[in-house]
C-alpha cells in the first residue's frame, strides 16, 4: 500500500518553541483512527521536512515500504516547513489533536517528555545500542526519541593555506590548543585575509547554543550545572565562562572574525576567509570550491577537551496515540541500515550507526567525511537535557550577542544566570 502525504503551506518563521515552559500541560491526543475489519489502522505522522526534497524522498520511501510490508497499519504523513513546525505542535497539543508519529529537535525532547506529550518507545537495547549516543533521546532513564543522523561541527580549512603559512594541521590525537588556535588566526589575518575565520554569527536562533556552547564547555564552563540541573550559577558565570566570553568578544574586536559575514555561509567557499566554524552539511559547497584541498579539522581544545554539540532531529510517538504499538513498529522498521544510509547519501549528514556508515559514500572507512563520525562519537555533548532548555538557549543567544558587541562579560553572564535560574525556580525545578 502506498503512502499518502500532504505538505502544509508555508507559515511565518518562528523561534524555537517548546511546550509547558512556565505551566503544566495535560494532553489527550487522538493520533490514530481505529482500524476495522475493512482496513488497517491509520497512523498519522507529522514532520518538519517540507521544503527539503532529500529528506522527503527518504521518508516517503520508508512510509511506502512500511505500508506495503504489513496490512495492520497505514502511515499517513503531513509535512510542515521547519519554521512553522513547533507552533503547529503546540496548537495541536492545545486542541488535543496530536499525530501518532512526530519528529522533534533533540534538545526539545526533554520538555515534551516532561509535559507528557510523548511516550517512551521501549525499543530493544540490542537495536539502540548500535546508535551514536547523541542520536538516542533519553529522559529519566527511558528512551523517548531516536534519530537517523547527527551533525558535527568542525574547523573547515584548506591544506594549501595552512602549509603556506607554516600552521600545523591538527589531529584528534593532538588538536589545536587555545594558544595555537589563536596564533593561527592572527597569522592568517596577517597573511592578507580581511578576516581569518567565519564564525557564522549571521545565523540566529538555536545555532548560537549549538555552535558556541561547545566552545564555552571546552573552556570549562557550561550552560547549567549538570549535576543538579537546578542552576546555571558558577558554570555560566564562573571564571572559565568569563574567560570564554572575553576570548569570544576579542575575535571580533581584533577583527579576526566578522560581526557581519556574508549571508549563507559563503565566505569560506568564496575564499574570503581562511577558516570556517561550520558543520558537515557545508561539505558539498566546500568540495565544489576547493576539491581535496579542503580539510575538516577537529575542534580546538581550550583546556577541558574538544567539544561539539550533539543531538539533532529525532522521531517519537505522542503519549496518547491510539495505535502506539503501530507507531513503535514503524519507528523500528525505519531504523534499518539501508534507510539511514540513504538518508546520509542524500543529505550529507552523519549516519547514526556504523553499519549504515559502511553503506555510504562519505562516511565509509576512507570516505572524505569519515572522520566526522569520529568527531560525533568522541566530542559530542548533548545540549542540557532539561525542560528548561528552551529558555537556556534563548538567554544564551541574547547574552552572547551582547558580549560579541562589547557588553561587560561578567555582568552579562550574571544576568543570564538570574534569568535561567528564575525560570527553573518558577517551574519547581522541572522535576529535578
C-alpha positions as CSV (number, residue, x, y, z in Angstrom):
1,X,0.0,0.0,0.0
2,X,1.4,3.4,-1.0
3,X,1.9,6.3,1.4
4,X,-0.4,9.3,1.5
5,X,1.4,12.6,2.1
6,X,0.4,16.2,2.4
7,X,2.6,19.3,2.6
8,X,1.5,22.2,4.6
9,X,1.7,25.7,3.2
10,X,4.5,28.0,4.4
11,X,3.9,29.9,7.6
12,X,5.8,32.8,9.1
13,X,9.2,31.8,10.6
14,X,9.0,31.2,14.3
15,X,11.7,30.9,17.1
16,X,12.3,27.7,18.9
17,X,9.1,26.8,20.8
18,X,8.7,24.0,23.3
19,X,5.7,23.0,25.4
20,X,5.0,23.7,29.0
21,X,7.5,26.5,29.7
22,X,6.1,28.0,32.8
23,X,2.9,25.9,33.1
24,X,1.7,22.3,33.2
25,X,0.0,20.9,30.1
26,X,-2.4,18.0,30.1
27,X,-2.8,16.3,26.7
28,X,-5.2,13.7,25.4
29,X,-4.2,13.5,21.8
30,X,-6.0,11.3,19.3
31,X,-3.3,10.4,16.8
32,X,-4.8,7.4,15.1
33,X,-8.0,6.1,13.6
34,X,-9.1,2.7,15.0
35,X,-8.9,0.0,12.4
36,X,-11.9,-2.0,11.3
37,X,-12.4,-5.4,9.6
38,X,-12.5,-3.4,6.4
39,X,-9.0,-1.9,6.6
40,X,-5.8,-1.1,8.5
41,X,-5.5,1.3,11.3
42,X,-4.3,4.8,10.2
43,X,-1.2,6.2,11.9
44,X,-0.9,9.9,11.4
45,X,2.6,11.4,11.1
46,X,3.9,15.0,11.2
47,X,7.4,16.1,10.2
48,X,9.3,19.3,9.8
49,X,10.7,18.3,6.4
50,X,8.6,20.3,4.0
51,X,10.9,22.2,1.7
52,X,13.7,19.6,2.0
53,X,13.3,17.3,-1.1
54,X,16.1,14.9,0.0
55,X,14.5,14.2,3.4
56,X,11.1,13.9,1.9
57,X,12.4,11.4,-0.6
58,X,13.7,9.0,2.1
59,X,10.8,9.4,4.5
60,X,8.2,8.8,1.7
61,X,10.1,5.7,0.7
62,X,10.2,4.4,4.3
63,X,6.4,5.0,4.6
64,X,5.7,3.2,1.3
65,X,7.8,0.3,2.3
66,X,6.3,0.0,5.8
67,X,2.7,0.2,4.5
68,X,3.5,-2.5,1.9
69,X,5.2,-4.7,4.4
70,X,2.1,-5.5,6.5
71,X,-1.7,-4.9,6.5
72,X,-2.4,-3.9,10.1
73,X,-1.4,-0.2,9.9
74,X,-1.1,2.5,7.3
75,X,1.0,5.6,7.9
76,X,-0.5,8.9,6.6
77,X,2.1,11.7,6.7
78,X,1.8,15.5,6.7
79,X,4.9,17.8,6.2
80,X,5.4,21.3,7.6
81,X,8.1,23.9,7.0
82,X,10.6,23.8,9.9
83,X,9.9,27.4,10.9
84,X,6.2,26.6,11.5
85,X,6.5,23.1,12.9
86,X,6.8,23.7,16.6
87,X,3.9,26.2,16.5
88,X,1.8,23.5,14.9
89,X,2.7,21.0,17.6
90,X,1.8,23.5,20.3
91,X,-1.5,24.3,18.7
92,X,-2.3,20.6,18.2
93,X,-1.4,19.8,21.8
94,X,-3.8,22.5,23.0
95,X,-6.6,21.2,20.7
96,X,-5.9,17.5,21.8
97,X,-5.1,16.7,18.1
98,X,-1.5,15.5,18.1
99,X,-0.5,12.9,15.5
100,X,0.8,9.5,16.5
101,X,4.3,9.9,15.0
102,X,6.2,13.2,15.1
103,X,9.8,14.3,14.8
104,X,11.5,16.7,17.2
105,X,14.8,18.5,17.6
106,X,16.9,16.6,20.1
107,X,17.1,19.4,22.8
108,X,13.3,19.8,22.7
109,X,12.6,16.2,23.7
110,X,13.0,16.6,27.5
111,X,10.5,19.3,27.6
112,X,8.0,17.3,25.6
113,X,8.6,14.2,27.7
114,X,8.2,16.3,30.9
115,X,5.0,17.7,29.6
116,X,3.7,14.2,28.8
117,X,3.5,15.0,25.1
118,X,5.4,11.9,24.1
119,X,5.7,8.3,25.4
120,X,8.7,6.0,25.9
121,X,9.5,4.0,22.8
122,X,10.5,0.7,24.5
123,X,12.9,-0.2,21.7
124,X,15.1,-3.2,22.2
125,X,18.5,-2.5,23.6
126,X,20.3,-4.6,21.0
127,X,19.0,-2.1,18.5
128,X,19.5,1.2,20.3
129,X,23.0,0.2,21.5
130,X,24.1,0.4,17.8
131,X,23.3,4.1,17.6
132,X,25.5,7.1,18.3
133,X,24.7,8.2,21.8
134,X,23.8,11.7,20.6
135,X,21.0,10.2,18.3
136,X,19.2,8.5,21.2
137,X,17.0,10.8,23.3
138,X,16.7,9.7,26.9
139,X,14.7,11.3,29.7
140,X,14.6,9.9,33.3
141,X,16.2,6.7,32.2
142,X,13.9,5.9,29.3
143,X,14.3,6.4,25.5
144,X,11.7,8.8,24.1
145,X,13.2,9.5,20.7
146,X,15.7,8.2,18.2
147,X,17.3,9.7,15.0
148,X,18.7,8.6,11.7
149,X,21.6,11.0,11.8
150,X,23.6,13.6,13.6
151,X,25.7,16.6,12.6
152,X,29.2,17.5,13.7
153,X,31.0,20.9,13.8
154,X,34.5,21.2,12.5
155,X,37.0,23.9,11.6
156,X,37.0,24.0,7.8
157,X,40.4,24.8,6.3
158,X,42.4,24.5,3.1
159,X,45.6,22.4,3.4
160,X,47.5,24.7,1.0
161,X,46.8,27.8,3.0
162,X,47.9,26.2,6.3
163,X,51.0,24.8,4.8
164,X,51.9,28.1,3.0
165,X,51.7,29.9,6.4
166,X,53.5,27.3,8.5
167,X,50.5,26.4,10.5
168,X,50.4,22.9,11.9
169,X,47.5,20.7,10.8
170,X,45.8,19.4,14.0
171,X,44.7,15.9,14.6
172,X,42.4,14.2,17.0
173,X,45.4,13.0,18.9
174,X,46.8,16.5,19.0
175,X,44.2,19.2,18.4
176,X,45.0,22.9,18.5
177,X,45.3,24.4,21.9
178,X,43.8,27.8,22.7
179,X,47.1,29.5,22.2
180,X,47.9,27.6,19.0
181,X,44.4,28.3,17.5
182,X,44.7,32.0,18.4
183,X,48.1,32.2,16.9
184,X,46.9,30.6,13.7
185,X,44.1,33.1,13.4
186,X,46.5,36.0,13.9
187,X,48.9,34.5,11.3
188,X,46.1,34.1,8.7
189,X,44.9,37.7,9.4
190,X,48.4,39.0,8.8
191,X,48.7,36.9,5.7
192,X,46.2,39.1,4.0
193,X,42.7,37.8,4.8
194,X,40.4,40.5,5.9
195,X,39.0,38.0,8.5
196,X,40.7,34.8,9.4
197,X,37.6,32.8,10.3
198,X,33.8,32.8,9.6
199,X,32.2,32.0,13.0
200,X,28.7,32.0,11.5
201,X,27.3,34.8,13.7
202,X,24.8,35.9,11.0
203,X,22.8,32.8,11.8
204,X,20.2,33.1,14.6
205,X,18.2,31.0,17.0
206,X,19.4,27.6,18.0
207,X,22.6,27.9,16.1
208,X,24.1,30.1,18.9
209,X,23.7,27.4,21.6
210,X,24.6,24.6,19.2
211,X,27.7,26.3,17.8
212,X,29.1,28.3,20.7
213,X,28.2,26.5,23.9
214,X,30.7,23.7,23.0
215,X,33.4,26.4,22.9
216,X,32.3,27.5,26.4
217,X,32.3,23.9,27.5
218,X,35.8,23.4,26.1
219,X,36.9,26.4,28.3
220,X,35.4,24.5,31.3
221,X,32.1,26.3,31.7
222,X,28.6,25.1,30.7
223,X,25.0,26.3,30.3
224,X,23.8,24.7,33.5
225,X,25.1,22.6,36.4
226,X,24.6,19.1,35.0
227,X,24.9,17.5,38.5
228,X,21.6,19.0,39.6
229,X,20.1,20.8,36.6
230,X,18.7,23.3,39.1
231,X,21.0,26.3,38.4
232,X,23.4,27.9,36.0
233,X,25.3,29.6,38.7
234,X,29.1,29.1,38.8
235,X,29.1,27.3,35.4
236,X,27.7,30.0,33.1
237,X,29.2,32.9,35.1
238,X,32.3,31.4,36.7
239,X,35.9,32.2,35.7
240,X,36.0,29.7,32.9
241,X,32.9,31.1,31.3
242,X,34.2,34.7,31.7
243,X,37.4,33.7,30.0
244,X,35.4,32.2,27.1
245,X,33.3,35.3,26.8
246,X,36.3,37.6,26.8
247,X,38.0,35.5,24.1
248,X,34.8,35.3,22.0
249,X,34.5,39.1,22.1
250,X,38.1,39.5,21.2
251,X,37.7,37.6,18.0
252,X,35.5,40.5,16.7
253,X,37.4,43.3,18.5
254,X,40.6,42.1,16.9
255,X,38.8,41.7,13.5
256,X,39.8,38.0,13.4
257,X,36.1,37.3,12.6
258,X,33.4,39.5,11.2
259,X,30.2,40.5,13.0
260,X,28.5,40.7,9.6
261,X,29.7,37.8,7.5
262,X,28.3,37.1,4.1
263,X,24.8,35.6,4.2
264,X,24.5,31.9,3.5
265,X,28.0,31.0,4.9
266,X,29.6,31.8,1.6
267,X,32.8,33.5,2.8
268,X,34.8,30.2,3.0
269,X,33.8,28.7,-0.4
270,X,34.3,32.1,-2.0
271,X,37.9,32.3,-0.5
272,X,37.2,35.4,1.6
273,X,38.3,33.7,4.8
274,X,40.8,31.1,5.6
275,X,38.8,29.1,8.1
276,X,35.1,28.4,8.9
277,X,33.4,27.1,12.1
278,X,30.7,25.1,10.4
279,X,29.2,21.6,10.1
280,X,29.4,18.6,7.8
281,X,26.4,19.9,5.9
282,X,28.7,22.5,4.4
283,X,30.9,19.8,2.8
284,X,29.3,19.9,-0.7
285,X,29.9,23.6,-1.3
286,X,33.4,23.3,0.2
287,X,34.4,20.3,-2.0
288,X,32.9,22.0,-5.1
289,X,35.0,25.1,-4.5
290,X,38.4,23.5,-3.4
291,X,38.2,19.8,-4.0
292,X,40.6,17.7,-2.0
293,X,42.4,20.8,-0.7
294,X,39.6,21.0,1.9
295,X,40.2,19.8,5.5
296,X,37.6,19.2,8.2
297,X,39.7,19.7,11.3
298,X,38.9,18.6,14.9
299,X,37.6,21.4,17.2
300,X,40.3,23.0,19.3
301,X,40.9,22.1,22.9
302,X,40.5,25.2,25.0
303,X,41.5,23.4,28.2
304,X,38.7,21.0,29.0
305,X,38.9,18.9,25.8
306,X,37.4,19.4,22.4
307,X,33.6,19.7,22.3
308,X,30.9,19.9,19.7
309,X,27.1,19.9,20.0
310,X,25.1,16.6,19.8
311,X,21.6,15.5,19.1
312,X,19.5,16.7,16.2
313,X,16.1,15.7,14.7
314,X,14.7,12.5,16.1
315,X,11.4,10.5,15.9
316,X,9.0,9.8,18.7
317,X,5.4,8.8,19.5
318,X,2.8,11.0,21.1
319,X,1.7,10.0,24.6
320,X,-1.9,9.3,23.9
321,X,-1.7,7.8,20.4
322,X,-4.4,5.1,20.0
323,X,-2.1,2.9,18.0
324,X,1.2,3.3,19.9
325,X,2.3,-0.2,19.0
326,X,2.0,0.5,15.3
327,X,3.9,3.8,15.8
328,X,6.7,1.9,17.5
329,X,6.6,-0.7,14.8
330,X,7.1,2.0,12.2
331,X,10.0,3.6,14.0
332,X,11.8,0.3,14.5
333,X,11.2,-0.5,10.8
334,X,12.6,2.9,9.7
335,X,15.9,2.3,11.6
336,X,17.1,-0.3,9.1
337,X,20.7,0.5,8.0
338,X,19.8,0.9,4.3
339,X,17.3,3.8,5.1
340,X,19.8,5.5,7.4
341,X,22.5,5.2,4.7
342,X,20.2,6.5,2.0
343,X,19.3,9.5,4.3
344,X,23.1,10.2,4.7
345,X,23.8,9.8,1.0
346,X,21.1,12.3,0.0
347,X,21.6,14.9,2.8
348,X,25.3,14.5,3.6
349,X,24.6,14.1,7.3
350,X,26.3,11.6,9.7
351,X,24.6,8.2,9.7
352,X,23.6,7.1,13.2
353,X,25.2,3.6,13.1
354,X,28.4,2.0,12.0
355,X,26.6,-0.5,9.8
356,X,24.8,2.3,7.9
357,X,28.0,4.3,7.6
358,X,29.6,1.4,5.8
359,X,26.9,1.7,3.2
360,X,27.5,5.4,2.5
361,X,29.7,7.3,0.1
362,X,31.1,9.9,2.6
363,X,31.3,8.0,5.9
364,X,32.5,4.5,5.0
365,X,36.1,3.8,6.0
366,X,38.4,6.0,3.9
367,X,35.5,8.3,2.9
368,X,36.0,12.0,2.7
369,X,34.0,12.7,5.8
370,X,34.7,9.5,7.8
371,X,36.5,11.5,10.5
372,X,33.3,13.5,11.2
373,X,31.8,10.2,12.5
374,X,34.7,10.1,15.0
375,X,34.1,13.7,16.0
376,X,30.5,13.0,16.7
377,X,31.4,9.8,18.7
378,X,34.2,11.3,20.7
379,X,33.4,15.0,21.1
380,X,29.6,15.4,21.0
381,X,28.0,16.7,24.2
382,X,24.2,16.9,24.0
383,X,22.7,20.2,24.9
384,X,21.4,20.1,28.5
385,X,18.6,17.5,28.7
386,X,16.2,19.6,30.7
387,X,12.8,21.1,30.1
388,X,14.4,24.5,30.8
389,X,16.5,24.2,27.6
390,X,14.2,26.5,25.5
391,X,14.8,29.3,28.0
392,X,18.5,28.5,28.4
393,X,19.1,28.6,24.6
394,X,17.2,31.9,24.1
395,X,19.0,33.5,27.0
396,X,22.4,32.3,25.9
397,X,21.9,33.6,22.4
398,X,21.0,37.1,23.6
399,X,23.8,37.2,26.1
400,X,26.5,36.1,23.7
401,X,25.3,38.6,21.1
402,X,25.6,41.3,23.7
403,X,29.1,40.1,24.6
404,X,30.2,40.0,21.0
405,X,29.1,43.6,20.6
406,X,31.0,44.8,23.7
407,X,28.8,44.3,26.7
408,X,30.5,43.6,30.1
409,X,31.2,39.9,30.1
410,X,30.8,39.2,33.9
411,X,27.6,41.3,34.2
412,X,26.1,39.8,31.1
413,X,26.7,36.3,32.3
414,X,25.4,37.1,35.8
415,X,22.1,38.4,34.3
416,X,21.9,35.2,32.1
417,X,22.2,33.1,35.2
418,X,19.5,35.1,37.0
419,X,17.1,34.6,34.1
420,X,17.7,30.9,33.8
421,X,17.5,30.2,37.5
422,X,14.3,32.2,37.8
423,X,12.6,30.1,35.1
424,X,13.7,26.9,36.8
425,X,12.5,28.0,40.2
426,X,9.1,29.1,38.9
427,X,8.7,25.7,37.4
428,X,9.6,23.9,40.6
429,X,12.9,22.6,39.2
430,X,11.2,20.8,36.3
431,X,11.1,17.7,38.4
432,X,14.8,17.6,39.3
